[in-house]
Amino acid sequence: MLTALAAVIGAAFILADPIFQGLAISMVFGLASSTALTLLVIPALYVWRRDDGRGFGTKG
């Protein structure tokens, strides 16, 4: 997450440049969406698919 944040901050500086603005926009949104997928969506799908009604502390 820190690497993606550093890349987004670095890309924010080239948003003002008309030549590299498209690259910066695609880089910022690509990093933001991939980070959100990795940290939120994929674990949520895993828990949803793995849910068998048992809690974390129960055995059996």
N, CA, C and O atoms as CSV, one atom per row, in Angstrom:
chain,resi,resn,atom,element,x,y,z
A,1,MET,N,N,0.815,-1.175,0.000
A,1,MET,CA,C,0.000,0.000,0.000
A,1,MET,C,C,0.868,1.251,0.000
A,1,MET,O,O,0.534,2.244,-0.646
A,2,LEU,N,N,1.970,1.202,0.716
A,2,LEU,CA,C,2.864,2.351,0.740
A,2,LEU,C,C,3.516,2.582,-0.622
A,2,LEU,O,O,3.733,3.727,-1.020
A,3,THR,N,N,3.822,1.522,-1.323
A,3,THR,CA,C,4.403,1.666,-2.654
A,3,THR,C,C,3.413,2.302,-3.612
A,3,THR,O,O,3.778,3.187,-4.385
A,4,ALA,N,N,2.164,1.861,-3.569
A,4,ALA,CA,C,1.144,2.448,-4.425
A,4,ALA,C,C,0.908,3.904,-4.066
A,4,ALA,O,O,0.732,4.737,-4.956
A,5,LEU,N,N,0.901,4.226,-2.778
A,5,LEU,CA,C,0.713,5.609,-2.349
A,5,LEU,C,C,1.866,6.492,-2.823
A,5,LEU,O,O,1.639,7.619,-3.262
A,6,ALA,N,N,3.084,6.000,-2.741
A,6,ALA,CA,C,4.235,6.765,-3.209
A,6,ALA,C,C,4.170,6.985,-4.719
A,6,ALA,O,O,4.524,8.060,-5.201
A,7,ALA,N,N,3.726,5.991,-5.458
A,7,ALA,CA,C,3.603,6.140,-6.908
A,7,ALA,C,C,2.493,7.122,-7.276
A,7,ALA,O,O,2.635,7.886,-8.231
A,8,VAL,N,N,1.393,7.108,-6.530
A,8,VAL,CA,C,0.297,8.054,-6.782
A,8,VAL,C,C,0.761,9.477,-6.489
A,8,VAL,O,O,0.456,10.393,-7.252
A,9,ILE,N,N,1.485,9.671,-5.409
A,9,ILE,CA,C,1.997,11.001,-5.085
A,9,ILE,C,C,2.995,11.459,-6.151
A,9,ILE,O,O,2.997,12.628,-6.538
A,10,GLY,N,N,3.822,10.564,-6.615
A,10,GLY,CA,C,4.756,10.907,-7.685
A,10,GLY,C,C,4.054,11.234,-8.986
A,10,GLY,O,O,4.484,12.128,-9.715
A,11,ALA,N,N,2.986,10.529,-9.285
A,11,ALA,CA,C,2.237,10.799,-10.508
A,11,ALA,C,C,1.437,12.086,-10.404
A,11,ALA,O,O,1.115,12.703,-11.420
A,12,ALA,N,N,1.116,12.494,-9.186
A,12,ALA,CA,C,0.350,13.734,-9.006
A,12,ALA,C,C,1.152,14.944,-9.478
A,12,ALA,O,O,0.568,15.942,-9.901
A,13,PHE,N,N,2.464,14.870,-9.412
A,13,PHE,CA,C,3.289,15.987,-9.850
A,13,PHE,C,C,3.295,16.139,-11.368
A,13,PHE,O,O,3.500,17.247,-11.864
A,14,ILE,N,N,3.079,15.073,-12.111
A,14,ILE,CA,C,3.085,15.201,-13.572
A,14,ILE,C,C,1.683,15.393,-14.147
A,14,ILE,O,O,1.506,15.376,-15.365
A,15,LEU,N,N,0.685,15.574,-13.279
A,15,LEU,CA,C,-0.664,15.855,-13.771
A,15,LEU,C,C,-0.749,17.201,-14.484
A,15,LEU,O,O,-1.595,17.379,-15.360
A,16,ALA,N,N,0.101,18.138,-14.127
A,16,ALA,CA,C,0.062,19.463,-14.746
A,16,ALA,C,C,0.728,19.486,-16.121
A,16,ALA,O,O,0.487,20.408,-16.901
A,17,ASP,N,N,1.542,18.512,-16.426
A,17,ASP,CA,C,2.231,18.461,-17.713
A,17,ASP,C,C,1.280,17.953,-18.790
A,17,ASP,O,O,0.730,16.861,-18.648
A,18,PRO,N,N,1.071,18.720,-19.870
A,18,PRO,CA,C,0.101,18.284,-20.881
A,18,PRO,C,C,0.533,17.038,-21.651
A,18,PRO,O,O,-0.313,16.314,-22.176
A,19,ILE,N,N,1.813,16.786,-21.722
A,19,ILE,CA,C,2.282,15.616,-22.476
A,19,ILE,C,C,2.066,14.335,-21.683
A,19,ILE,O,O,1.620,13.329,-22.235
A,20,PHE,N,N,2.377,14.366,-20.406
A,20,PHE,CA,C,2.301,13.172,-19.571
A,20,PHE,C,C,1.030,13.085,-18.737
A,20,PHE,O,O,0.921,12.211,-17.877
A,21,GLN,N,N,0.079,13.962,-18.968
A,21,GLN,CA,C,-1.134,13.986,-18.155
A,21,GLN,C,C,-1.947,12.699,-18.305
A,21,GLN,O,O,-2.467,12.186,-17.314
A,22,GLY,N,N,-2.065,12.179,-19.505
A,22,GLY,CA,C,-2.801,10.932,-19.718
A,22,GLY,C,C,-2.160,9.761,-19.002
A,22,GLY,O,O,-2.849,8.920,-18.425
A,23,LEU,N,N,-0.840,9.710,-19.043
A,23,LEU,CA,C,-0.120,8.660,-18.334
A,23,LEU,C,C,-0.354,8.766,-16.830
A,23,LEU,O,O,-0.575,7.758,-16.159
A,24,ALA,N,N,-0.305,9.983,-16.306
A,24,ALA,CA,C,-0.494,10.179,-14.867
A,24,ALA,C,C,-1.898,9.795,-14.436
A,24,ALA,O,O,-2.070,9.172,-13.388
A,25,ILE,N,N,-2.901,10.152,-15.218
A,25,ILE,CA,C,-4.286,9.817,-14.870
A,25,ILE,C,C,-4.491,8.306,-14.864
A,25,ILE,O,O,-5.081,7.760,-13.932
A,26,SER,N,N,-4.006,7.637,-15.896
A,26,SER,CA,C,-4.176,6.186,-15.945
A,26,SER,C,C,-3.378,5.490,-14.852
A,26,SER,O,O,-3.802,4.458,-14.332
A,27,MET,N,N,-2.231,6.050,-14.506
A,27,MET,CA,C,-1.420,5.454,-13.452
A,27,MET,C,C,-2.091,5.615,-12.086
A,27,MET,O,O,-2.116,4.671,-11.296
A,28,VAL,N,N,-2.630,6.794,-11.805
A,28,VAL,CA,C,-3.277,7.039,-10.518
A,28,VAL,C,C,-4.496,6.148,-10.349
A,28,VAL,O,O,-4.643,5.492,-9.317
A,29,PHE,N,N,-5.369,6.113,-11.343
A,29,PHE,CA,C,-6.577,5.296,-11.208
A,29,PHE,C,C,-6.280,3.804,-11.277
A,29,PHE,O,O,-6.976,3.013,-10.639
A,30,GLY,N,N,-5.282,3.407,-12.022
A,30,GLY,CA,C,-4.891,1.999,-12.052
A,30,GLY,C,C,-4.341,1.529,-10.718
A,30,GLY,O,O,-4.685,0.446,-10.245
A,31,LEU,N,N,-3.496,2.334,-10.117
A,31,LEU,CA,C,-2.955,1.974,-8.806
A,31,LEU,C,C,-4.029,1.987,-7.731
A,31,LEU,O,O,-4.053,1.114,-6.863
A,32,ALA,N,N,-4.920,2.976,-7.785
A,32,ALA,CA,C,-5.988,3.046,-6.788
A,32,ALA,C,C,-6.937,1.856,-6.909
A,32,ALA,O,O,-7.324,1.269,-5.898
A,33,SER,N,N,-7.309,1.502,-8.119
A,33,SER,CA,C,-8.239,0.380,-8.280
A,33,SER,C,C,-7.577,-0.954,-7.949
A,33,SER,O,O,-8.214,-1.819,-7.347
A,34,SER,N,N,-6.338,-1.137,-8.322
A,34,SER,CA,C,-5.674,-2.401,-7.991
A,34,SER,C,C,-5.438,-2.535,-6.490
A,34,SER,O,O,-5.527,-3.637,-5.950
A,35,THR,N,N,-5.141,-1.439,-5.816
A,35,THR,CA,C,-4.980,-1.483,-4.368
A,35,THR,C,C,-6.299,-1.795,-3.682
A,35,THR,O,O,-6.339,-2.587,-2.740
A,36,ALA,N,N,-7.380,-1.177,-4.150
A,36,ALA,CA,C,-8.696,-1.455,-3.572
A,36,ALA,C,C,-9.099,-2.906,-3.798
A,36,ALA,O,O,-9.652,-3.544,-2.903
A,37,LEU,N,N,-8.825,-3.427,-4.985
A,37,LEU,CA,C,-9.148,-4.829,-5.253
A,37,LEU,C,C,-8.338,-5.757,-4.355
A,37,LEU,O,O,-8.872,-6.715,-3.796
A,38,THR,N,N,-7.059,-5.471,-4.222
A,38,THR,CA,C,-6.189,-6.345,-3.446
A,38,THR,C,C,-6.523,-6.316,-1.959
A,38,THR,O,O,-6.501,-7.356,-1.301
A,39,LEU,N,N,-6.831,-5.143,-1.424
A,39,LEU,CA,C,-7.022,-5.023,0.016
A,39,LEU,C,C,-8.460,-5.222,0.470
A,39,LEU,O,O,-8.685,-5.592,1.622
A,40,LEU,N,N,-9.433,-4.990,-0.390
A,40,LEU,CA,C,-10.832,-5.035,0.037
A,40,LEU,C,C,-11.638,-6.126,-0.659
A,40,LEU,O,O,-12.263,-6.950,0.009
A,41,VAL,N,N,-11.633,-6.143,-1.963
A,41,VAL,CA,C,-12.545,-7.005,-2.707
A,41,VAL,C,C,-12.117,-8.469,-2.652
A,41,VAL,O,O,-12.945,-9.336,-2.375
A,42,ILE,N,N,-10.864,-8.760,-2.905
A,42,ILE,CA,C,-10.393,-10.144,-2.931
A,42,ILE,C,C,-10.563,-10.814,-1.561
A,42,ILE,O,O,-11.074,-11.933,-1.512
A,43,PRO,N,N,-10.160,-10.184,-0.444
A,43,PRO,CA,C,-10.427,-10.816,0.860
A,43,PRO,C,C,-11.912,-10.979,1.158
A,43,PRO,O,O,-12.317,-11.979,1.750
A,44,ALA,N,N,-12.732,-10.004,0.752
A,44,ALA,CA,C,-14.180,-10.120,0.986
A,44,ALA,C,C,-14.759,-11.290,0.197
A,44,ALA,O,O,-15.594,-12.031,0.716
A,45,LEU,N,N,-14.331,-11.464,-1.038
A,45,LEU,CA,C,-14.799,-12.612,-1.820
A,45,LEU,C,C,-14.334,-13.926,-1.212
A,45,LEU,O,O,-15.071,-14.912,-1.211
A,46,TYR,N,N,-13.106,-13.938,-0.694
A,46,TYR,CA,C,-12.605,-15.145,-0.062
A,46,TYR,C,C,-13.438,-15.505,1.168
A,46,TYR,O,O,-13.811,-16.665,1.345
A,47,VAL,N,N,-13.727,-14.534,2.006
A,47,VAL,CA,C,-14.530,-14.788,3.208
A,47,VAL,C,C,-15.932,-15.213,2.818
A,47,VAL,O,O,-16.497,-16.114,3.436
A,48,TRP,N,N,-16.496,-14.589,1.818
A,48,TRP,CA,C,-17.849,-14.938,1.356
A,48,TRP,C,C,-17.900,-16.368,0.836
A,48,TRP,O,O,-18.839,-17.101,1.146
A,49,ARG,N,N,-16.905,-16.777,0.048
A,49,ARG,CA,C,-16.882,-18.134,-0.496
A,49,ARG,C,C,-16.523,-19.164,0.566
A,49,ARG,O,O,-16.964,-20.311,0.479
A,50,ARG,N,N,-15.746,-18.790,1.551
A,50,ARG,CA,C,-15.277,-19.718,2.572
A,50,ARG,C,C,-16.257,-19.835,3.729
A,50,ARG,O,O,-16.129,-20.753,4.540
A,51,ASP,N,N,-17.216,-18.951,3.831
A,51,ASP,CA,C,-18.126,-18.917,4.972
A,51,ASP,C,C,-18.934,-20.210,5.042
A,51,ASP,O,O,-19.701,-20.535,4.135
A,52,ASP,N,N,-18.744,-20.934,6.136
A,52,ASP,CA,C,-19.483,-22.173,6.334
A,52,ASP,C,C,-20.317,-22.108,7.614
A,52,ASP,O,O,-20.770,-23.138,8.114
A,53,GLY,N,N,-20.519,-20.905,8.141
A,53,GLY,CA,C,-21.343,-20.746,9.309
A,53,GLY,C,C,-20.623,-20.854,10.621
A,53,GLY,O,O,-21.209,-20.585,11.670
A,54,ARG,N,N,-19.363,-21.243,10.594
A,54,ARG,CA,C,-18.595,-21.355,11.822
A,54,ARG,C,C,-17.883,-20.048,12.117
A,54,ARG,O,O,-17.518,-19.309,11.202
A,55,GLY,N,N,-17.689,-19.769,13.379
A,55,GLY,CA,C,-16.924,-18.600,13.780
A,55,GLY,C,C,-15.434,-18.898,13.712
A,55,GLY,O,O,-15.024,-19.988,13.314
A,56,PHE,N,N,-14.643,-17.931,14.101
A,56,PHE,CA,C,-13.201,-18.119,14.042
A,56,PHE,C,C,-12.685,-19.021,15.149
A,56,PHE,O,O,-11.694,-19.723,14.952
A,57,GLY,N,N,-13.331,-19.019,16.309
A,57,GLY,CA,C,-12.838,-19.785,17.440
A,57,GLY,C,C,-13.409,-21.175,17.579
A,57,GLY,O,O,-12.977,-21.908,18.468
A,58,THR,N,N,-14.349,-21.579,16.757
A,58,THR,CA,C,-14.984,-22.890,16.905
A,58,THR,C,C,-14.249,-23.940,16.103
A,58,THR,O,O,-13.668,-23.658,15.055
A,59,LYS,N,N,-14.285,-25.146,16.611
A,59,LYS,CA,C,-13.652,-26.272,15.912
A,59,LYS,C,C,-14.749,-27.228,15.457
A,59,LYS,O,O,-15.844,-27.274,16.017
A,60,GLY,N,N,-14.414,-27.979,14.432
A,60,GLY,CA,C,-15.370,-29.000,14.046
A,60,GLY,C,C,-15.839,-28.788,12.711
A,60,GLY,O,O,-16.659,-29.561,12.215
